[in-house]
């Protein structure tokens, strides 16, 4: 794979190339200038020789005073050789086409370096025109002349030295600037991959390094901000995903951006026909109020986000639908199934009314007895005692009611506050039967407690006590006299004990069996509340058994009487 050069190498190569070309041009220019200068010197010297020869006709005599290596040729204007110091003129061809001759005829002087056609030796030719003839002098282009034309060694050494110094300077500058650029490049690549190692990234001490450090710090802050935004986004998506109701977020163009599965589920429940496309809600009349509100509220022109909310009943369920419009005209829709909430609210309201009703009777009785005693001081003592005894009975009934209300509220709303421990069911049931021994004996009620001593569960002792107490109280109040009470654990399975509790009394009409565990439910006949009580006893029994992981149901026995079949989790 081709590896891209680093900026440092690119910078060094670029400047080295530019400087090399610049140096080469200087050297070439200098060499060219020096050569022209030496050519001019040589031409001047040869021009003097030509002038001397042109002023005489005795060429051999003149040659004796000139350098021995000098070759002299005299040529007429037509190119015919008149004299040549090195060859017989008859053997020489016409020289009109010689380049140096052509130049001299054109501009009085000319020169050329070439091999002689006559001798086969390279010469430096110089020709000078004197009107009717041309004098050409030449010296062999041998070692001495070649050495004369060679460039100045000192100049080349100087240029080479400067080149080396400049090259090392370029290496230093490239290293100084290229290192910063390379590190910036490495940082940019790491940032693009999202894998910046802040501990290992450093920049040189330069202006470029200062810029790099500022960029690194800015990126660090940006990355921290992005991480925080990503974390908040993840939290928001988790919140939306696990939100109890349905929630969806839409763009300003009313296109779905995100919707949790509950929103999709509820929307398909509300629409006339299921659809995989959530954007189909805008085609349904069910969501028309949202569409109208959105048209009215966008674009957003207030500092507070517009909110619209309405309730929608569908299929026996009640839904609360809310739209919140964002400042950018995007919006969210939440849909919550409030059926159970409404039901609980109605139940609490009904319970409040029932409690008020149940409290009204004992409070009114107590008030009536006390007002009679206060307003009629002459009432006989025996009568006063009757009023006091009746008022006391009502206070007991009121205390039972308050106790039972507090207990059932704690079971339903704060079960985590109820501590669990090992509870012996035999001991609790024996304690209950001993507590009610006198009323049981007075009404000739026979007790059959078949529980064994090894029946132990992990539970709340107070609630287990309330279960057996209320079952026994229910038999005492409603079953009648001369009956039998039977308590037995008839099975153990799936980590539960299974029990039966029954009396052989009057029983309950079938139409009331499914409702006797409701709070304050009144049976029209048979078992009524004329015998007193809070009306919450069996409701406490059901909730206490549910707290212990079991369930309970009531049936009328074929032999007569009412039977409760229930279970309790062992641990």
FENKAKA-V294678 format. One line per field, one symbol per residue. burial: 1 if it has 9 or more other ideal C-beta (glycine too) atoms within 8 Angstrom, else 0. Layout:
burial = ???
//
This chain:
burial = 0000011111111011001100100110011001100110011001101111110100100110010001111111001010111000100100110111111110001111000101000111111110001111111110001100001000110010011001100110111111111111111001100001000010110101110110110011001000000000000010010010111111000001001101111111111000000101100101100110110011010000110100010100111111111100111111111110010000000010011011101110110011011000001000010011011011101101101110111110001001000011110111111001000100101011101000101011101111111111111111100011111110000001111111111111100110011011101001110000111111111111111101010101100011111111110
//
